[in-house]
Each structure stands twice: as structure tokens, then as C-alpha cells.
Amino acid sequence: MADLYSPKKTETVVTTAPTAFWPVLLVGLSLCTILVWQLKVANQVKDHGLQMRDQQVKLVDQSRKVQAGLQKFARDLIEVAKTDQEAQAIVTKYGISMTNQAPAAAPAAAPAATP
């Protein structure tokens, strides 16, 4: 019998170069997670700021009402003090006086002088 030709079987070793896929993917996911977290926190801060502004507006309105009531009370007390000795003693003791000055308007900003 004749020997039949059979080629040698060689093992081929496949070597793959390390890829940057997984590190880049993990860094990208981390950055996306941080961005989403920062957006969520920023939205919460905005909401809390709006709530605080609304509360401050309510407090300012309430203080204006109280101030108006106290001013009316002081005017009435000064009027009564003209004829009542006890009211006059209170006005004198606490130095209550009313001036008829209107609230001063904020001064306009002066334009800067140019040389």
C-alpha cells in the first residue's frame, strides 16, 4: 500500500490584542450615572428654592399687614394721647412719634462718568 499524503495539522493560536471596549464602556456608564445624579440634585435644589421664595413672599405680605396695623395703632394712640393722660404717659415713655414722611424711593443709579 502506498502511503497517502496527509498534510500536517498545525495548531493555529489566535491571539487577540486587548481592546479598550470594557474600560471605555464602564467609564461612559459612570459619567452618565454622575450626570443623571447631578441633574436630579439640581432639580431638587431648584424646587426647594422656588418653595423658599414662595414662603418668603408670604412672610413679606404678612409683615406688611402687621406693619400697617401697628402704624394705625400708633396713630390712634397718638390721637388718644392728646386728650388722655395715660395714653400720653405711654407715648412719652416709649418715645412714640409719627412722621408724615412717605417712604423714600430708592435712588437711581448714577451713570458712571467716562473720561
C-alpha positions in Angstrom: 0.0 0.0 0.0 1.1 3.3 -0.8 1.3 5.9 1.8 -1.2 8.6 1.1 -0.2 12.1 1.5 -1.7 13.8 4.5 -0.8 17.4 5.4 0.5 18.1 8.8 -2.1 19.6 11.1 -0.8 22.7 12.7 -2.4 24.4 15.6 -3.2 28.0 15.0 -3.1 30.2 18.1 -5.4 33.1 17.8 -4.1 36.0 19.9 -6.3 39.0 20.4 -4.9 42.3 21.3 -6.5 43.8 24.4 -9.3 46.1 23.5 -10.5 49.2 25.3 -14.1 48.4 24.9 -14.9 47.4 28.5 -12.9 50.2 30.2 -14.4 52.8 27.9 -17.9 51.4 28.4 -17.5 51.4 32.2 -16.2 55.0 32.2 -19.0 56.1 29.9 -21.6 54.5 32.1 -20.1 56.1 35.2 -20.1 59.5 33.6 -23.8 59.0 32.5 -24.7 58.0 36.1 -23.0 61.0 37.6 -24.7 63.3 35.1 -28.1 61.9 35.8 -27.5 62.2 39.6 -26.3 65.8 39.2 -29.4 66.7 37.1 -31.6 65.1 39.8 -29.9 67.1 42.6 -30.1 70.3 40.6 -33.8 69.8 40.0 -34.4 69.3 43.7 -32.4 72.4 44.6 -34.5 74.4 42.1 -37.7 73.1 43.6 -36.6 73.9 47.1 -35.5 77.4 46.0 -39.0 78.0 44.5 -40.6 76.8 47.7 -38.5 79.2 49.8 -39.2 82.1 47.5 -43.0 81.5 47.8 -42.7 81.2 51.6 -40.7 84.5 51.7 -43.3 86.3 49.6 -46.0 85.1 52.1 -43.9 86.3 55.0 -43.3 89.7 53.4 -47.0 90.2 52.8 -47.8 89.2 56.3 -45.2 91.6 57.7 -46.6 94.4 55.6 -50.1 93.7 57.1 -48.7 93.7 60.6 -46.7 96.8 60.0 -49.8 98.6 58.6 -51.7 97.5 61.7 -49.0 98.7 64.1 -48.8 102.1 62.3 -52.6 102.5 62.6 -52.4 101.6 66.3 -49.6 104.1 66.8 -51.5 106.9 65.0 -54.6 106.1 67.1 -52.6 106.1 70.3 -51.1 109.4 69.5 -54.6 110.8 68.8 -55.8 109.5 72.1 -52.8 110.8 73.9 -53.9 114.4 73.0 -56.8 114.0 75.4 -55.9 111.1 77.7 -53.1 111.3 80.4 -52.5 107.6 80.5 -52.0 107.4 76.7 -49.8 110.5 76.9 -47.6 108.6 79.5 -47.3 105.6 77.2 -46.4 107.8 74.2 -43.8 109.7 76.3 -42.3 106.6 78.0 -41.8 104.7 74.7 -41.0 107.7 72.5 -43.8 107.0 70.1 -44.0 109.6 67.3 -45.3 109.7 63.8 -43.7 111.5 60.9 -45.6 112.1 57.8 -42.8 111.2 55.5 -43.5 109.0 52.6 -41.2 106.0 52.2 -38.1 107.1 50.4 -37.8 105.8 46.9 -34.6 104.0 46.1 -32.1 106.5 44.5 -31.5 105.9 40.8 -28.1 104.6 39.9 -25.9 107.4 38.7 -24.2 106.6 35.3 -20.5 106.2 35.5 -18.5 109.1 34.3 -16.4 108.4 31.2 -13.0 110.1 31.0 
